[in-house]
Amino acid sequence: TGVELKEFSLLYLLLNNLSLFQENIHLVKNIKLFTEINKQIFHSIIDKLKLDEQLTVENLNLDNQLLDKIYKFAPIKHIVKNKPKNNNQVIELLDDISKDLFNHDLELRIQELESKFSEDLSETTFNELKELKNERKTN
């Protein structure tokens, strides 16, 4: 799915810039993922980033098949490959991906509230829904 590809791109960026994100963990620790296996990988990487030790992809102890899948399907690899390595560029790419994942979360919450509102016709639900739609417009 599109979301899964975004998650692969996020994981790809993390795996290829471990030291950058270890120094700037605040940039990634609150990103929300949706696919269960990608969530597990992401949280495993975040936990290791929090440690003050030199990290490599090998000592993350991630399943090789999952790593292969990330490296194979992450669309961002083509963008990263064709540009010189630059921390600011990596952070901009991360920002784009995290915004896309945040917007996906907003869409899911809007759908959930629309469904709830169609059942209860509550003013509270309507106001929450209106608030989320306004937030979506600003993103």
C-alpha positions as CSV (number, residue, x, y, z in Angstrom):
1,T,0.0,0.0,0.0
2,G,1.0,3.6,-0.2
3,V,1.3,3.9,3.5
4,E,3.6,0.8,3.6
5,L,5.8,2.4,1.0
6,K,6.0,5.6,3.1
7,E,7.0,3.5,6.1
8,F,9.6,1.6,4.1
9,S,11.0,5.0,3.0
10,L,11.1,6.1,6.6
11,L,12.9,3.0,7.7
12,Y,15.3,3.2,4.8
13,L,16.2,6.7,5.8
14,L,16.7,5.6,9.4
15,L,18.8,2.6,8.5
16,N,21.1,4.7,6.2
17,N,21.5,7.6,8.6
18,L,21.8,5.9,12.0
19,S,24.3,8.3,13.5
20,L,22.4,11.4,12.3
21,F,19.2,10.1,13.9
22,Q,20.9,9.0,17.0
23,E,22.1,12.5,17.5
24,N,18.6,13.9,16.6
25,I,16.3,11.2,18.0
26,H,13.7,13.9,18.7
27,L,13.0,14.1,15.0
28,V,11.8,10.5,14.8
29,K,10.7,9.2,18.1
30,N,7.1,10.5,17.8
31,I,6.3,9.4,14.3
32,K,3.4,7.0,14.1
33,L,3.5,4.0,11.8
34,F,0.5,1.8,10.8
35,T,1.8,-1.6,9.6
36,E,2.4,-3.9,12.5
37,I,5.7,-5.3,11.3
38,N,7.0,-1.9,10.4
39,K,6.0,-0.6,13.8
40,Q,8.0,-3.3,15.4
41,I,11.1,-2.6,13.3
42,F,10.7,1.1,13.9
43,H,10.4,0.8,17.7
44,S,13.4,-1.6,17.7
45,I,15.5,0.9,15.9
46,I,14.3,3.8,18.2
47,D,15.2,1.7,21.3
48,K,18.7,1.1,19.9
49,L,19.1,4.8,18.9
50,K,18.5,5.8,22.5
51,L,21.5,3.8,23.6
52,D,24.8,5.7,23.5
53,E,26.7,3.2,21.5
54,Q,27.9,3.2,17.9
55,L,25.2,1.6,15.7
56,T,25.4,-0.2,12.5
57,V,22.6,-2.0,10.6
58,E,24.3,-5.3,11.5
59,N,24.1,-4.7,15.2
60,L,20.5,-3.7,15.1
61,N,19.8,-7.5,14.9
62,L,16.9,-7.1,12.4
63,D,15.6,-10.0,10.3
64,N,17.5,-10.0,7.0
65,Q,14.3,-10.7,5.0
66,L,12.7,-7.6,6.4
67,L,15.8,-5.6,5.7
68,D,15.8,-6.8,2.1
69,K,12.1,-5.9,1.8
70,I,12.8,-2.4,3.0
71,Y,15.8,-1.9,0.7
72,K,13.9,-3.4,-2.2
73,F,10.6,-1.5,-1.9
74,A,11.5,1.9,-0.4
75,P,10.8,4.4,-3.2
76,I,13.0,7.0,-1.5
77,K,16.2,5.0,-2.3
78,H,16.1,6.4,-5.9
79,I,15.9,10.0,-4.6
80,V,18.7,9.5,-2.1
81,K,20.9,7.6,-4.5
82,N,20.8,10.4,-7.1
83,K,21.7,13.2,-4.7
84,P,24.9,13.9,-2.7
85,K,24.6,12.9,0.9
86,N,23.6,15.9,3.0
87,N,22.1,15.9,6.5
88,N,19.7,18.8,5.8
89,Q,18.4,17.0,2.7
90,V,17.8,13.8,4.8
91,I,16.0,15.8,7.4
92,E,13.8,17.4,4.7
93,L,12.9,14.0,3.3
94,L,12.1,12.8,6.8
95,D,9.9,15.8,7.3
96,D,8.0,15.0,4.1
97,I,7.5,11.4,5.0
98,S,6.4,12.2,8.6
99,K,3.9,14.8,7.2
100,D,2.5,12.2,4.9
101,L,2.1,9.6,7.7
102,F,0.5,12.3,9.9
103,N,-2.0,13.1,7.2
104,H,-2.8,9.4,6.8
105,D,-3.5,9.3,10.5
106,L,-5.8,12.3,10.2
107,E,-7.7,10.6,7.3
108,L,-8.2,7.5,9.4
109,R,-9.4,9.5,12.4
110,I,-11.8,11.5,10.1
111,Q,-13.2,8.3,8.6
112,E,-13.7,6.9,12.1
113,L,-15.5,10.1,13.3
114,E,-17.7,10.3,10.2
115,S,-18.8,6.7,10.9
116,K,-19.4,7.5,14.6
117,F,-21.3,10.7,13.7
118,S,-23.6,8.9,11.3
119,E,-24.6,6.7,14.1
120,D,-24.9,9.1,17.1
121,L,-25.4,12.5,15.4
122,S,-23.7,14.0,18.4
123,E,-22.6,17.6,18.4
124,T,-19.4,16.7,20.2
125,T,-18.5,14.2,17.5
126,F,-19.4,16.7,14.8
127,N,-17.2,19.3,16.4
128,E,-14.3,16.9,16.7
129,L,-14.8,16.0,13.0
130,K,-14.8,19.7,12.0
131,E,-11.6,20.2,14.0
132,L,-9.8,17.4,12.3
133,K,-11.0,18.5,8.8
134,N,-9.6,22.0,9.6
135,E,-6.3,20.5,10.7
136,R,-6.2,18.5,7.4
137,K,-6.6,21.8,5.4
138,T,-3.7,23.3,7.2
139,N,-1.4,20.4,6.3
